[in-house]
Amino acid sequence: MKPFFKHLFITLTFFTLAALLPLTATAQSADPFENGWTLNADDSKLRYMSVKKGNKAETNSFATLSGLITESGKAQIRVLLDSVDTKIDLRNVRMRFLFFETFLHPEATITAQLDPGILQDLHNTRRKLIDLDFTLSLHGVTVNKTAEVAIALINNDRVTVSTTTPIALALTDFNLETGREKLQEAANVAIVPLGIVSFDFVFDRSSPGTPPNLALVTNAVTPGSAALETKGNLDREACIGRFEILSRTGNIYFAAGSSRLADKSKPLLDNLYDIVNRCPDLRIEIAGHTDSDGSTPANKRLSQKRASSVGQYLQAKGITGGRMQIVGYGEANPLYPNDSSANKAKNRRIEFSVLN
């Protein structure tokens, strides 16, 4: 290239870059919440760790997350608990039915108010550590917590909000102790009554004039819709495992001394129907059990009637009577000695099993 043209090329390049630089700088808005932000579910992670057998730690996650940050800085995250991912099918089912009781509490929500004043210079600092007050609603309980989080501006259209250290959650704070006990009995392991949570939430800035979609965090959730499991019919092993787990829930209720199903039994029974419907080649036994209070003949009759009530509920939803064998065992097969009110409550139960 001749010297003149080379000089001209360099000069034009310099002025071109100089003209672009101010535009690039102004694109980094000083308003951290301009247009609002929407959670990028594919790139975000919410994990929890449990400790079993004294020192064995297991880390699991959730597959279905949604959320947003409004233009005023209000952050909301929704977690569909049915999407719990332990990498093992029946362990997922145990977590759903025995621990989280997702047929009653299908979601957890996290809400927080981010302070625009604290984050006003994020476009310059790129990353800030803040103590964030947040509210966690889980299993019908709402608790206020504080955690240190790192907020990083990756570029003008992407921000991350991440824990700097794991957050410890006591299971007793969320009425999850009974669920822990059920898990221990089902898996025959000791579980520490503590959940250790961490997250990496990634948000993308919304386009001008299109604020985040509030439906992401407000639409009704259908229990089971986000479950990580085979769609359609289940194989025999999956069916047997699910019936064994459902037998441990303890969420089928009757009025005292009565065979009338309580309304609060219906969420679990609707899930039971879904599973029976997906095991079309199998006949199942529905077995009623009682504690030892009352006479042996009366207990046998009551257990038979209670099992029949469950069968009638399933039949009304479409399961044919020929697929169900109804049995009342009364007090004959206790799980625990009938020496306390707690043990008696566990012995009053409906069990499900696959017939040969």
N, C-alpha and C positions, 0 to 999 in steps of 0.2 A: 504494500500500500504506500502511495506517495505521501511524503511528510504533510502536505497540506490537507489531504483527505483524512489522514490518520488523526491530525489535530482536530479537524472538524468533527470526526466520529467521536472522539473523546469528549469534546465540548458538548455535543448534543446529548451524549450519554449522561454526563454530569447534570445537565439541566433537567433531563427527563427524570432522573432519580430524585433530584432536589424537589421537583414538582410533586412527585408521588409521596415523599416522606411525610409531609404535613397531613395528607389524606389518610395515610396509615395510622398516624398518631391519633387523629381525631376519631378514627373508627373505634378505638378503645374507649368506650364510654365511661365517664366518671360515675354514672348511675349504675350500681352493680345489679339492679333488678330490672333494668330497662326491658320492656316487652314481656317480662316474665320468663320462667324457665320450665321445661318439661323433663321429667326423669327419663333417661335413656336406659330402659330396662335391660337391654342386651349387654350393656357394658357395666351395669351396677351389680354389686354383690352385698348380700346380708347373710352373715354367718353366725352360727352359735356353736359353742363347744360344751360338751358334757363330759363329766369324769366318772368312769365306772371302775369297779373292782379296785378301788383305792387310788390307782395311778394311771389308768388307761384313758387317754383323752380321745374323743371322737369329735370331728368338726363336720357339721352339716350346714345346709343352706336352704334357701327358698327360691323356687324357680319363677314365681310370678310376683313382680313388684310393679307398682305404678306410683306416680307422685308428681309434684310440681312445686315451684316457688312463685308466688304471685308478685306483681309489681310493687306491692307494699312490703315484701320480704317475708310473708307467711309461707312456711314450708310445711308440706304434708306428704307423708309416705304411707302407702297402703300395702300390706303384706297379706296375700291369700295363703292362709296356713295349710290348706289342703295341698299346696305345692311343695311341702317339705320334702327335701331331697337328701336321703341318707345313702343313696346308691344301692339300696336293697329294698325290693318291693314290699315284703311283709313288714319290714321295720318301718317303712313309710306308713303303712296301714296302722301299725301300733301307735305311732306318734299321732296320727290323725284322730283315732278313735279313743285311745286310752289316755293320752297325755293332753293334747290340745282340745279334745272334744269338739272338733270342727263342725259337727252336725249342730252344735249349739252356738259356737263362737267361730265363724268361718274366717275372720280376718283380725289382724292387729293393725293399729294405726299409730304413727309417730307424727306429732305436730310440734312446731317450734316457730318462734318469731325472730328472724334475723334482723339485727340492728343496722340500718343503712349508714348511720354515722360511723360505726366501727369499720365498715367495709368500703367506705367512700374512696379510699386510696388503693383498692385492690388492683385497679388497672395499672398502678405503678409498682406496688410491692409484689404482685403476682401470687403471693401465698401468705396467709395469715393464720395464726393459731388463736382460737377464741374459746372461752368457756361458754358453752351453749346450754341454756335451759330448754328442756324438751318435756313433752308429755307422752307417755306410752300407755295405750289402751290395749289390754291383752286379757283374754279369758274373762271378760266381764268386769275387769278391774282397771282403774285409771290411776297411774302413779306419776308424780313429777320427779324428774331427775336432772342432773347436770353432768355434762361430759366435755372434755377438751376435744375439739375437732380441728382439723386442718382444712381450710378453704383455699383452693388453688384455682386461679384463672388460667386454664390451659391455652385458650385463645379467646378472641372476643365473643365466640359463640359456644363455648364449652367451659363448665366449671365443675370441680369435684368437691364433695364434702365427705371427709373420711375421719374415722376415729384415730386418735394418736395412740391410745392404749385401750385394751378391751374393757367393756362395761360389764360389771358383775350384777346379776339380777337374782335376788333371792326368790325361790319358787313360792315360798309362803306368802310373799307380797301379792301374788297373782292367783291365789287359791289353786295352785298347781301341785300341792303336796300329795293329794289323793291320786292324781295322775302319775306322779313319780312312783308311788307305792304299787299302782297297777302295772307299770312298766317293770318294776323290780320283780314282781311275781311272774309276769309273763316271760321275761327273759332270764329269770333266775340269777340276777346280778344285783350288786349294791350300786346305787347311783347317788352321787353327791347332790344335795338339794340346792344346787346353784347352777345358773346358766351364764355363760360368758359370751358376750355378743360383740361383734365388730362389723363395721360396714364401710363400703366405698360406694357412695352414690354419685353418679355422673348425670349432670343436667345439661341440656342443650337450650340455648336461647331461642325463644319463640320469635317468629317473624313480626315485623311491625303490623299492628292492627289485628293480630290473631293471638290473643292471650291464651295461656294454658287452658286446656279443656278440663273443667271442673268435674266432668263425668268420670274422669279417671279415679277420683277419690270419693265419689258420692253415689255411684250406681249400686243398686242392690246386688249382693253376691249370692250365687246359687251354690249351696254346699256341695262339695265334690267336683265342681266344674274345673278346678285347676289341678286335680290330683294327677301325679305322675304314675300312670299305670296303663296297662294294656286296655285299649278301647274295645268295645264289643264283648263277646263271650270270654269267660275265664276258663283256664284249664283246671283239672281236678285239684292239683296241689294248691293253686291260688285260692280256690273255693274253700277247701278244707281249712287253710290258714286263716282266711277271713272269718269263717264261722267260729273258729276257736277264739279269735280276738273279740268278736262281737259278744261272745258269751261272757267275757270279762268286764264289759263296760259298766254294768250295774245301772244302766240308764233306762230300764223299762220299769215303770212304776204303776202300782195299783193302790186304790184306797185300802185302808187297814181292814183286813179280814174279808176283802172283796176281790172279785175277779174283773172288775171294771177298770179298763185301761185309763190312766190319767193322761190328760192332754200333753203333759210334758214328755210323755213317752214317744210321741209321734215323730219328732225329728230323727231319732235313732231308727225307729221302725221304717221310716221312708228310705233311709240308707240301707237297711236290711233288705227291703223289697228290691232295691236296685241290684244288690249282690245276688239274691236268689234268682232274679230275672236273668242275670248274666251267667248263671250256672244251670242252663235249661235241661241238661241230661242227668241231673242229680236229684235224688229224693233226699229230703232232710228230715231230721227228727227235731221237733220243738219240745223241749223237756222243761216241766215246771218243778221247782224245788221250794221247800219251806224250811223254817226253823222248827224247833221242837216244841214251841208253845202250842197248847191245844192237844187234842187227841190224835192218835195216829190215823184213824179213818178220816177224820175231818181234814187233816192236813193233806192227805192223799187226794181227797175230792177237790180241795181248794187249788192245789197245784195243777190238777187236771184242767180245771176251769180256767185258770190263768193262762196255761199253755194254749188252750182252745181260743181264748180271746186274741192272742197273738196270731194264731193261724187264721182266724176270721178276718183280722185286719189285713193280712197279706192276701187272702182270697178276695176280699173286696177290691183290692188294687189290681187283681188279675192273675195271681198265682193259683193254679188249679189245686183243688183239695187232694187229688191223687198224688201230688208231689210232696205232701207233708204227712208225717206221722206224729200224732199228738200224744204225749205221754206225761202223766203226773206221778212223780216219785215221792211226793210228800217230803218227810224228814229223813228218808232212808239214806241219802248220800250227802251228808254235810261236808262242806269244804273245811270248816273249822269247828272246834268244840263250841257247843251252844252255851257258853258260859259268860257271855257279855253281850250287851246290846249291839256293839260294833260287829262282833262275830255273827250274831243272829241276822243282822242286816245283810251280811255277805252271803249267808246261806239261803236267804230268800232271793231267788234268782230264776232267770230263764236262760237255758243253754241251747245252743244250736250245733248240730253235727250232721255229717254226711252219712247216709246209710249205704251199706254195701250193695 
